[in-house]
Amino acid sequence: MTPLEIFFVQEFCRSARISPDLVSVLKVKERSRNPVGFMTTIIPSSVAEELRFDGRVFSSARVAHVGPDRLPCGMVLFFDEVTGMLDAIEGFAYGEEWPSVEEPIFWSEPNEQMS
């Protein structure tokens, strides 16, 4: 997984109060990119039992600032509707093209949100 994908899943772990160490074993099944973001699906057998969510979708209220220009980006994690286990990660840019360089990455302050 890319550092940015790890960063996004670790945000979920922080929110769900589960160990961020679970992210290190995730393996990518497929990654597709487009001009405004990416979608990465995860190999189901690489997802730890604890990496579950009650809902189908998790989206952080915080904004990720990505790349040297710190472009504002959002993220959505998708969870399998039957098992509740992590299924896919989506990253998207707010109003601009996806940054060509994805590091460094910073979270916004908690009160900075995109609507």
N, C-alpha and C positions, 0 to 999 in steps of 0.2 A: 504494500500500500504506500501511497505517496505521503510525505509529511503532512500535507493539507488534509488528506482523508483521515489520517490518524488524529489530527487536531480536532476535526469535527466529531469523531466518535468519542474522543476523550471528553468533549463538552457534554455529550449525553451521559457518559459515566459519572461525571461530576454532578450533574443534575439528578441522576437516579441513585446517587450514593452507592455506586458499585466500583470495584477496583479498575482503574485505568489500565492495569497490566493485562486485562483481557483482550485489549486491542492488538497486542503484539502477535497473537496467533492467527489473526484474520488473514484470509487469502482471497485475492481478487479472482473472480470468475471471468468478468468482462468489464472493460472500461471504454466508454465512448465520450468523445469530446465534440463540442460545437462552439461557435463563436462566442456564446455567452455563458458557457459552463461545462459541466461534465456529469455523467451518470456512471456509477460504478456498482456492479452487482458482486455480491460476496458468495463464496463457495459455502453452502449451508453446513457442511461437516466441519468447517473451521470456526464456527460461531459457538462460543461457550454458552452453556445453559443459562448462566446469569445474565447474559446480554439479551434481555427481553424487554418488551414494553407492552403495556395494556392496550394502547392505541395502535392504529395502523401507521401513523405518521408522527415523528417528533421533529420540531423545528425550534431552534434556539431563538430566544428573543434578542440576543445580542448579535451584533454585526461583526464579521471577521474583516479585518483590514489585511489585504493580501498583496504581496510583492513590494518592490521598492517604492512604488507610487502609492501604496496603501489603499488600493481600490476597495470600496465597500462591497462585500459579498455575503450572500446568505447560504444557509445549508438546510437540507431536509434529510432525515434518515427514514427509511421505509422498513417496516417490520412485517413479516409474514402473517397473513390474517388468520392462519390456523395455529401455528406454533408460537407466534409472538416474537420469534427470533429475528435479529437483524438480517435484512435482505439486501438493501441497497443504500447508497449514499449519493446525494445530489448536491452539487455546488453550483451557484449561479451568481452572476454579477448584477448589481443594481444599476441599470441604465447605461452600462458601458460594455465593451467587449471584455471577455475573460482575460486576466493578465497573462502575458506570455511567460513571466517569471512568477512562481508561486511562493517564493520565500523572500523575506521573512513574513511571518504571520502573527497578527496580534488580534486579541478580542477588544472590542469597543468597551467603553465604560458601561456599566449596567443601565444607565439612563439613556444611552444613545441607541435608538431603535429605528429601523426603517419601517415605514407603513405602506 
